[in-house]
Amino acid sequence: MMNLQLNEISKKAKIGKNVHIGSFTTVSDDVEIGDGTWIGPNVVIMNGVKIGNNCKIFPGAILGAIPQDLKFDGEESLLEIGNNVVVREYCTLNRGTKANNKTRIMDNVLLMAYVHVAHDCIIHHNAILANNVNLAGHVEIGKYSILGGLVAVHQFVNIGDHCMVGGGSLVRKDIPPFVKAAREPLSYVGVNSVGLRRRGYSNKQINHIQDIYRILYVHGNNTTQALSLIEATIKASPEREAIIGFIQSADRGIMRGFRQNS
């Protein structure tokens, strides 16, 4: 059911079944909205936005604005939003640039109020970004990761799967999967064991992950030494390979280990 009297909804937009669009909302020509999606009042959906099924877009959100990137030259690009995504009040989600062509937010993501997602970011499924999280361009957030309120993430940073980042953190380096990160400067503060148990990881798997991160972050090894020791002493597993692969591909380097009195 759509209220067309107070809205500016393009007839060229592709709108699915059972879509609700609230008052004073703008929907541009090149927009697709999936079945069962609810869009509140005072939302702006610009060209190049694709929204999946059963999403909820709360008042004041702005989707698909052009990138805040001086290299952007008006090229066509996209903002793709998956299914069952919740976008709370006053979020700003920019579309991509010619670098990647799109900004992607995958299924079951929750973006709380005032979150900013810049151009070419990727947020994997089931991630949660709390109030006022700000992502610069080309940031990637892993599946089931949670970023606390007021977290700011530097451009091109990659945060792995199943991470927990403490509120107010400044993220300048990549964060490997399965860990908790906090303090200033941002540091390893343990394995995200609570989150992993909620996702069905066994105590054996969690202990295995903890053994890996002790070598990397607790025993005083540099990254090269730690990787060699992990490969030599830790039994192969999907978790081990995920951690090693992440670290080896971390162009910006990974966050620091715990240091007492830091």
N, C-alpha and C positions, 0 to 999 in steps of 0.2 A: 504494500500500500504506500503510495507516494503522495505527499502534499505538494502539488505543483504551483499553488498560488503564490507562495512567498519565496520560491526557490528560483535559481537560474540553472536549469538542467538542460544540457544540450540534447537535442533529438538524435544526434549522431552517437551519443554514448551508448554502450552496450550494457544494459542493466538486466540482471537475472530475475528469477522468480522470487516472490515474497521478500523483496528488498524494501526496507523502510528508509526514507530520507527525510530528515527533520527540516524545520523552517529555516529560511535564510542560508541555505547551503548551496554552494556552487559546484556543478559537475561539468567539466569541459568536454570538448568533442572527443578527443582520443583517450577515452576512459572505459575500462571494463570493470563491472562490479558483479561478483558471483552471487549465486542463490543464497537467500536467507541472511544476507548481511544487513546489519543495522547501522545507520549513519545518523548521528545526532544533529542538532541545529548548529548553525554557524561554522560548518566545516567547509574547507576549500579543497577541491580535488582538481588539480591541474592536468594538462595534457601529459600523456605518457605513463599513466598509472593503471596498473592491473591489480585488482583486489579479488581474492579468492572467496570461497563460500564461508558463510557463518562467521564473518568477522564482526567486530564492534568498534566503531570509530566515534569517539566521544567529542563533545562540543569544543570548538576552537582549534581542532587539529588542521594542519596544512600539509597536504600530501602532493608531492611531485613538483615543488618549486625548483627552479633551475639551480644548479650547483653554485655554491659560494666559492668558486674557483676562477681565478683570473685567466686561466688557460681555456676555460669554457668558451666556445665560439659559436654557440647556438645550434650545435649538432643535435640530431634526434637521439634520445636516450630514454630509459625506462626507470620506473620504480615498480618492482614486482612484490606483492604481498601475498603470502600463502593463505591457507585455510585456517579458520579458528584463531585468527590473530586479534589481539585486543590492543587498541591504540587509545590511550587515555587523553585527558584534556590538554590541549595546547602543545601537543607533540609537533615537531617539524621534521618531515622526512623528505630529503631531496633526491631527485633522480640522478642517474649516473652521468659520466662524461665519456668521451671517445676512448679513454683508457680501458674501461671494462664494459661500457655501454649501459650498465644497469646497477641500481642499488637493489639488493634482494633481502627480503625478510621472509623467512620460511615458516612452516606451519607451527601453530600453538605457541607463538611468541607473545609475551606480555611486555608492552612498553608503557610504563607509568607516566604520570603527568609531567609535561615539560621536557621530555626526552628529545634530544636532537640527534638525528642520524644523517650524516653528511653523505656526499656523493660516493658511489662505488663501494659502499660498505656491504658486508654480508653478515647477516645474523641467522645462525642455524637454529633448527627447530627446538622448541621448548626452552629457549633462553628467556631470562627475565632481566629487564633493565629497570631499576627503581627510579624514583623521582629525580629529575634534573641530571640524569646521566647525559654526557655529551661525547659523541663520537666524531673525531675528525675524519677526513676522507680516507678511503681504502682500508678501513679497519675491518677485521674479521672476528666474530664472536662465536665460539664453539657451542655445540648442542648442550643443553641443560646447564649452561653457565649462568651465574647470577652476579650482577653488578649492583652494589649498594648505591644508595642515594648520593648524588653529587660527584660520582666518579667521572673523571675526565681522561679520555684516551687519545694519545698522540696519533697522528696520521701514520698509516702503514703498520700499525701494531696488530699482532695476532694473539688472541686469547684462546687457549685450548678448550677442549670439551670438559664439562663437569667442574669448572673452576668456580670459586667463590672469591669475589674481590670486595674488600671492606669499604664501607661508605667513606666518601671524601678522598679516596685515593687518586693519585696522579700516576697514570700508567704510561711510562715512556719506553718500556722494553716489553718483549713478548713474554707471555705467561704460559708455561707448559701445562698440559692437561692434568686434571685430577687434584689440583692443589688449592690451598687458601693463600691469599695475598693481602697484605696490609702494611701498616707503618709508612714512614717517610724517611728516606726514599723507599719505594715499594719493595717489599721483601717476602720471601717464602716464610709462612708461619704454620706449615703443616699440610697434611693431606686432607682433602675434603671428605672425610670418612662418613659424616652424617649424610651428605648428599649422595655419596656412592651407595650407601645402604638403602636409601630411598629408591634408588634406581635398580636395586637388585644385585649389587655386587656382594660377594661373600666376604667373610672375615679373612679367608685365605687370600683372596684377590687383593683386598685392601692392605694386608700385611706385605704382600709382594710389592705393591706400589710404594709403600713406605720404605722398604729396603732399597729400592732404586733411588728415592729422593734423599735418603741418608747419605748415600755415596755422592750424590750431586751437590747437596746443599749443607750437610752437617759436618762432614769429615774433613773439610778444608781443601778439597781438590779443586783445581781449575776445571773448566768445562771439558777440555780435551782429555785430561787425565780421568775425569769422572766417566766420560763416555767409554773409554777403553776399559775401565774397571767394571762398568755395568755389563758390557758385552762379554767380559771374561768370567764374571762371577755370578751373574743373575741369569736364571733359567729363562729361555725365550718364552714369550707370551704375547698375545695381542697388546696388552698394556705396555709391556717393555718396548715393543716395536713402535707403538704410537708415541711414546715419550722420546725415544731416540730419533725417530723421524722428524718430530716437531723441532727438537733442538738443532738438528743438522740443517734444517731449512729456515732457521730464525735469522733472517738477514740483519735485523736490528740488535741481535743478541737477546739473551733472556734476563729476566729480573734477577737481582742479587739474592744470595742466601741470607739466612738469619745471622745477624751480628749483635752480640750483647752490647748494651749501652750505646746502640746506634741512634 
